[in-house]
Amino acid sequence: MTKIEVGEIFTISDENDQEQEVEVLGVMTIEGSDYVAVGFAEDVQQETDEDIDIFFLKVDEDGDFSAIESDEEFDKVSAAFDEMMDEDE
């Protein structure tokens, strides 16, 4: 798998097959699985004090993104991302 870097921009399709550009805000590995935290590129690039929506996606062996299936898995990834952001401040 190609290493995904913070700041990379990808195009993903939402549930309505609308293409959206997202920017990688964080990359983490939890219990052997890779995850990325992304925000809409347009929101990330606007320098504003408003909070932006952050989404977490699982990265498979081929480098493809998929939705996180369970609340438990989402909670683990969200907590790890929060911890990572606290360390960066």
C-alpha positions in Angstrom: 0.0 0.0 0.0 1.2 3.5 -0.8 1.7 5.6 2.3 -1.0 8.2 2.7 0.3 11.6 3.9 -1.5 14.4 5.8 -2.4 17.1 3.4 -3.1 14.8 0.4 -6.4 15.5 -1.4 -8.6 12.6 -2.7 -11.9 12.5 -4.5 -14.5 10.2 -2.9 -18.1 9.5 -3.8 -20.8 10.1 -1.1 -23.9 8.0 -0.6 -25.6 9.9 -3.5 -22.7 9.2 -5.9 -21.7 12.9 -5.7 -17.9 13.4 -5.9 -16.4 15.3 -3.0 -12.7 16.4 -2.6 -11.4 15.5 0.9 -8.1 16.4 2.5 -6.3 14.1 4.8 -6.0 15.6 8.3 -4.5 12.6 10.1 -3.4 9.1 9.6 -3.4 6.4 12.3 -3.0 2.7 12.8 -5.2 1.1 15.4 -5.0 -2.6 16.2 -3.4 -3.4 12.8 -5.9 -1.4 10.7 -5.1 1.9 9.0 -7.5 4.9 9.2 -7.6 8.4 7.9 -9.3 11.5 9.3 -10.5 13.7 6.4 -12.4 17.0 6.0 -13.9 18.5 2.9 -11.0 20.1 1.1 -12.9 23.4 0.6 -13.6 23.6 4.3 -10.1 22.8 5.3 -8.5 25.4 3.0 -10.7 28.2 4.2 -8.9 29.7 7.2 -11.7 30.2 9.6 -12.4 29.7 13.3 -15.4 27.6 12.6 -15.3 23.9 13.3 -15.1 21.7 10.2 -16.7 18.3 9.7 -14.3 15.5 10.1 -14.9 12.0 8.8 -13.0 8.8 9.6 -12.4 6.2 6.9 -10.8 2.8 7.0 -8.0 2.1 4.5 -7.9 -1.4 3.1 -4.8 -3.3 1.8 -5.3 -1.8 -1.7 -5.4 1.8 -0.4 -9.1 2.1 -0.9 -11.3 3.9 1.6 -14.4 2.4 3.2 -16.8 3.5 5.9 -16.3 2.4 9.5 -19.0 -0.1 10.2 -19.5 -0.2 14.0 -20.0 2.5 16.7 -17.3 0.7 18.7 -14.7 1.0 15.9 -15.7 4.6 15.3 -15.3 5.5 19.0 -11.8 4.0 19.0 -10.7 5.9 15.9 -12.3 9.1 17.1 -10.5 8.9 20.5 -7.2 8.1 18.9 -7.6 11.1 16.6 -8.5 13.4 19.5 -5.4 12.2 21.4 -3.2 12.8 18.3 -4.5 16.3 17.9 -3.9 17.1 21.6 -0.3 16.0 21.2 0.2 18.3 18.3 -1.0 21.4 20.1 
